[in-house]
Amino acid sequence: MRAVQVVRRMDEGENLESEGRLEQKPEGVVQVDKSRVASSFGRAAERYDSVAYLQRLVADQLLEWAQLSDVTGLVLDVGCGTGYVAKQVLRDYPALACLGLDIAEGMLQYAQRDQSNDAGKVHWLCADAERLPLADSSIAAAVSNFALQWCPNLSNALTEVFRVLVPGGRLLMTLPAHDTLRELKESWRRADTSYSHVNEFPDEERVLRDIAAGGLRVRRAARISRCAYYPSVVDLTMELKTLGAQNATLGRNRAMTSKRRYQDMLAHYERFRCANGKLPATWRILAFELEKPRD
Ligand SMILES: C[S@@+](CC[C@H](N)C(=O)[O-])C[C@H]1O[C@@H](n2cnc3c(N)ncnc32)[C@H](O)[C@@H]1O
């Protein structure tokens, strides 16, 4: 397949901001402002790789855990960010073609500029995982690392992946789950009951329900727990900001948080300080190998 690079803008009339704000969500669905997701990650692109060590670790584990050696054709990386996973897939399986798809144009522009590691062979597409501009049964396999938790409606995204996969095609997916950043969440909850300050991550049952609703079958599932340690809460929040993983919940406070509330949150977080003198941040990641049944 010839290497053609494509960066497509959203279709005219697709207004992410209004979609994010106005859509009625069924109970339990994570409420996310997609326009903020796209702009935060777009701005983060230049520095994302310098702090994405957990994302890299998990991506490498995923690709080792679920091999793509039996796949021929086009592999889709959903929420590809700077394109690490897509590029790794091409490094490990040079005969495959790869399409990196992301909602943040800034991420794709950065990914496209990097010509190392066969990056020039990846195609790039700017689109929403919940509305894939791809034909039915056109994708041999899909991967998605640390991305689909940003979809307000995970089952929409999984239904879309199901639609575009060939029968028997697999989706290798990781996403942080409910308990992730629980220390930060609890500290904010104690300091400020009016607003959400931390992104919501879907719980395991919800993810399993959404997988089933999308029509995909679980071949294998795994949980990965990691704890990162920081000298201070500022170090943690700076890292989240550098990753582009800022609070995009619709219930966030759009004005400045008061200094007193912020200081309260810091004081609550101190209660988690460990014997190593550092503050912990928990990550609970779910990994799945999913399949579109052949019948
Ligand atoms: C934490 S980054 C992960 C990037 C990459 N997969 C990696 O492993 O480094 C999450 C990515 O998902 C993208 N994303 C979030 N919501 C999306 C959506 N609805 N459709 C497509 N991409 C989305 C973001 O723009 C961001 O680049």
The ligand as an SDF file (V2000), in Angstrom:
LIG
                    3D

 27 29  0  0  0  0  0  0  0  0999 V2000
   -4.1400    9.9890   26.7100 C   0  0  0  0  0  0  0  0  0  0  0  0
   -4.1050   10.2750   24.9950 S   0  0  0  0  0  0  0  0  0  0  0  0
   -3.5560    8.6830   24.4270 C   0  0  0  0  0  0  0  0  0  0  0  0
   -2.8380    8.7890   23.1090 C   0  0  0  0  0  0  0  0  0  0  0  0
   -2.2170    7.5060   22.5800 C   0  0  0  0  0  0  0  0  0  0  0  0
   -3.2070    6.4690   22.3200 N   0  0  0  0  0  0  0  0  0  0  0  0
   -1.1380    6.9950   23.4890 C   0  0  0  0  0  0  0  0  0  0  0  0
   -1.1630    5.8070   23.8320 O   0  0  0  0  0  0  0  0  0  0  0  0
   -0.2330    7.7710   23.8470 O   0  0  0  0  0  0  0  0  0  0  0  0
   -5.8350   10.2450   24.5500 C   0  0  0  0  0  0  0  0  0  0  0  0
   -6.0920   10.6100   23.0980 C   0  0  0  0  0  0  0  0  0  0  0  0
   -7.4500   10.3240   22.7840 O   0  0  0  0  0  0  0  0  0  0  0  0
   -7.9360   11.3540   21.9440 C   0  0  0  0  0  0  0  0  0  0  0  0
   -9.4070   11.3840   22.0290 N   0  0  0  0  0  0  0  0  0  0  0  0
  -10.1690   11.7510   23.0710 C   0  0  0  0  0  0  0  0  0  0  0  0
  -11.4790   11.6820   22.7610 N   0  0  0  0  0  0  0  0  0  0  0  0
  -11.5370   11.2520   21.4720 C   0  0  0  0  0  0  0  0  0  0  0  0
  -12.6090   10.9850   20.5690 C   0  0  0  0  0  0  0  0  0  0  0  0
  -13.8930   11.1440   20.9380 N   0  0  0  0  0  0  0  0  0  0  0  0
  -12.3050   10.5820   19.3370 N   0  0  0  0  0  0  0  0  0  0  0  0
  -11.0110   10.4160   18.9310 C   0  0  0  0  0  0  0  0  0  0  0  0
   -9.9550   10.6670   19.7420 N   0  0  0  0  0  0  0  0  0  0  0  0
  -10.2130   11.0600   20.9980 C   0  0  0  0  0  0  0  0  0  0  0  0
   -7.2760   12.6170   22.5070 C   0  0  0  0  0  0  0  0  0  0  0  0
   -7.2820   13.6850   21.6060 O   0  0  0  0  0  0  0  0  0  0  0  0
   -5.8740   12.0960   22.8270 C   0  0  0  0  0  0  0  0  0  0  0  0
   -4.9830   12.2830   21.7660 O   0  0  0  0  0  0  0  0  0  0  0  0
  1  2  1  0
  2  3  1  0
  2 10  1  0
  3  4  1  0
  4  5  1  0
  5  6  1  0
  5  7  1  0
  7  8  2  0
  7  9  1  0
 10 11  1  0
 11 12  1  0
 11 26  1  0
 12 13  1  0
 13 14  1  0
 13 24  1  0
 14 15  1  0
 14 23  1  0
 15 16  2  0
 16 17  1  0
 17 18  1  0
 17 23  2  0
 18 19  1  0
 18 20  2  0
 20 21  1  0
 21 22  2  0
 22 23  1  0
 24 25  1  0
 24 26  1  0
 26 27  1  0
M  CHG  2   2   1   9  -1
M  END
$$$$
